[in-house]
């Protein structure tokens, strides 16, 4: 299971939390994570740090045939009352680009959109 997110995913160590649950159920899992702090899926103002433009993320997606990919966008963008999406934001396009990349790598992969 690959976790794509930001500090929410990183500091809560969601891959290890998931692995602990799997281990307790006797299931073997491999986890990966790309979760730099403060990063959004489609905020192009973040340049190549934004998930939509990040070559490190796309290399990680291609590194294994992930069965499940969890995408957690920057939750603050969805709870603020104003200025949530700048003119340079490509939130929907960012999610679709990542999902297309995951499916191109493993067309059986399941994608989970996680809202923090």
C-alpha positions as CSV (number, residue, x, y, z in Angstrom):
1,X,0.0,0.0,0.0
2,X,1.4,3.4,-1.1
3,X,0.5,6.4,1.0
4,X,0.6,9.8,-0.8
5,X,0.1,12.8,1.4
6,X,1.7,15.4,3.6
7,X,2.6,16.0,7.2
8,X,-0.7,14.6,8.3
9,X,0.2,11.2,6.8
10,X,3.8,11.5,7.8
11,X,3.5,12.5,11.5
12,X,0.7,10.1,12.1
13,X,2.9,7.4,10.4
14,X,-0.1,6.0,8.6
15,X,1.9,3.3,6.7
16,X,3.3,1.9,10.0
17,X,-0.2,2.1,11.6
18,X,-1.6,0.2,8.7
19,X,1.2,-2.3,8.8
20,X,0.6,-2.9,12.5
21,X,-3.0,-3.7,11.8
22,X,-2.1,-6.1,9.0
23,X,0.6,-7.8,11.1
24,X,-1.9,-8.4,13.9
25,X,-4.2,-10.0,11.4
26,X,-1.3,-12.2,10.1
27,X,-1.2,-10.4,6.7
28,X,2.0,-9.5,5.0
29,X,2.1,-6.0,3.5
30,X,4.6,-3.7,1.9
31,X,4.1,0.0,2.4
32,X,5.5,3.1,0.9
33,X,5.1,6.7,1.6
34,X,5.6,10.1,-0.1
35,X,4.4,12.7,2.4
36,X,6.4,16.0,2.4
37,X,5.0,18.5,4.8
38,X,2.5,21.1,3.6
39,X,2.3,19.8,0.1
40,X,-0.9,19.7,-1.9
41,X,-1.9,17.4,-4.8
42,X,-2.6,20.2,-7.3
43,X,-1.2,23.5,-6.0
44,X,1.1,24.3,-8.9
45,X,2.4,27.3,-7.0
46,X,4.4,24.8,-5.0
47,X,6.3,24.0,-8.2
48,X,7.9,20.5,-8.4
49,X,7.1,19.9,-4.7
50,X,3.3,19.7,-5.5
51,X,2.3,16.1,-6.1
52,X,1.0,16.8,-9.6
53,X,4.6,17.9,-10.7
54,X,6.8,15.8,-8.4
55,X,9.1,13.4,-10.4
56,X,10.0,11.6,-7.1
57,X,6.4,10.7,-6.5
58,X,5.9,9.3,-10.0
59,X,9.1,7.3,-9.8
60,X,7.8,5.8,-6.5
61,X,4.5,5.0,-8.1
62,X,6.4,3.1,-10.8
63,X,8.7,1.4,-8.4
64,X,6.2,-1.3,-7.5
65,X,2.8,-2.6,-8.7
66,X,1.0,-1.1,-5.7
67,X,-2.4,-2.9,-5.0
68,X,-3.7,0.1,-3.0
69,X,-2.8,3.8,-3.1
70,X,-4.1,6.2,-0.5
71,X,-4.1,9.9,-1.7
72,X,-4.5,12.5,1.1
73,X,-4.5,16.1,-0.1
74,X,-3.7,19.0,2.1
75,X,-6.7,19.0,4.4
76,X,-6.4,22.7,5.3
77,X,-7.4,23.5,1.7
78,X,-10.8,21.9,2.3
79,X,-11.6,23.5,5.6
80,X,-10.7,27.1,5.2
81,X,-13.5,29.5,4.4
82,X,-11.8,31.6,1.8
83,X,-8.8,31.5,-0.6
84,X,-8.9,27.7,-0.6
85,X,-8.0,27.2,-4.2
86,X,-5.8,29.7,-5.8
87,X,-5.9,30.4,-9.5
88,X,-2.9,28.1,-10.0
89,X,-4.6,25.2,-8.2
90,X,-5.3,22.1,-10.2
91,X,-6.7,19.9,-7.4
92,X,-9.0,17.8,-9.6
93,X,-6.4,17.5,-12.4
94,X,-3.8,16.6,-9.8
95,X,-5.8,13.7,-8.5
96,X,-6.6,12.5,-12.0
97,X,-3.0,12.6,-13.0
98,X,-1.9,10.6,-10.0
99,X,-4.7,8.1,-10.4
100,X,-3.9,7.7,-14.2
101,X,-0.2,7.0,-13.3
102,X,-1.2,4.4,-10.7
103,X,-3.6,2.7,-13.1
104,X,-0.9,2.7,-15.9
105,X,1.4,1.0,-13.5
106,X,-1.1,-1.5,-12.2
107,X,-4.6,-1.5,-13.8
108,X,-6.0,-3.5,-10.9
109,X,-4.9,-1.0,-8.2
110,X,-7.5,0.4,-5.9
111,X,-7.3,4.1,-5.1
112,X,-8.5,5.4,-1.8
113,X,-9.1,9.2,-1.4
114,X,-8.5,10.1,2.2
115,X,-9.8,13.3,3.8
116,X,-8.0,14.2,7.0
